[in-house]
């Protein structure tokens, strides 16, 4: 008598099953991500003012490119950040140095032309929301808060800013 042959999985069978599973998981993730992004689009965003400082920017750049109405974008993902508000304050950049004896000395900024550096205080009109923990989410999805450094850019300027305050517009 002939014994029936046992069915065994071959390498090709395992590969085909794995490929089918990967495709099914990929389709499921795509559907989930699409639904999640649709939910994010329906979130109500409010208007906020984000205040920040820029340390050691060229005086000519501050005068020429930190103008009211300039749009800024986040460097990390090219997302719109906000529009510069009126009231840019520019002051001399202060540099503190530690001397060999341990004392701290303020060095004056006596350079001229493009070497002359200033510190600027600015604010942007942005949209966002606060989450359940009271943290501000720029655009509803990017956390920023006081003390956070961000790289932002406009058409003619790329700067690193330090967020100092976030206020909801009433």
Buried (B, 14 or more C-beta within 10 A) or exposed (E): EEEEEEEEEEEEEEEEEEEEEEEEEEEEEEEEEEEEEEEEEEEEEEEBBBBBBBBBBBBEBBBEBBEEEBEBBBBEEEEEBBBBBEEBEBEEBEEEEEEEEEEEEEEEBEEEEEEBBBBBBBBBBBBBBEEEEEEBBBBBEBEBEEEBEBEBBBEEBEBBBBBBEBEEEE
